[in-house]
Amino acid sequence: MITQERIATQQRPDLEVRPSQVSASRSEAPEPELGSILWRLFLAGVGFAIASAGFMLMLSVLLVFIGLPMFIFGLAVMQAQES
């Protein structure tokens, strides 16, 4: 077992951070474009429509095998990100 003194005396040179590294790692995130936002809203709407249709199909016992995959696919479409 390592004692507290031994832990306190160990130094790791690879953990030193220079001020130039900090400023380079804090770059500003680019603003999303209007087309990107509209596309994400479109995907969210389509995914919600598919998921809600799948949920309605799941409410009937006979169509649950069609509704459950549609529901899961709709949730996945809502979570899709632009590549």
Secondary structure, DSSP 8 states (H G I E B T S, - for coil): ---HHHHHH---GGG---HHHHHHH--------HHHHHHHHHHHHHHHHHHHHHHHHHHSSTTHHHHHHHHHHHHHHHT----
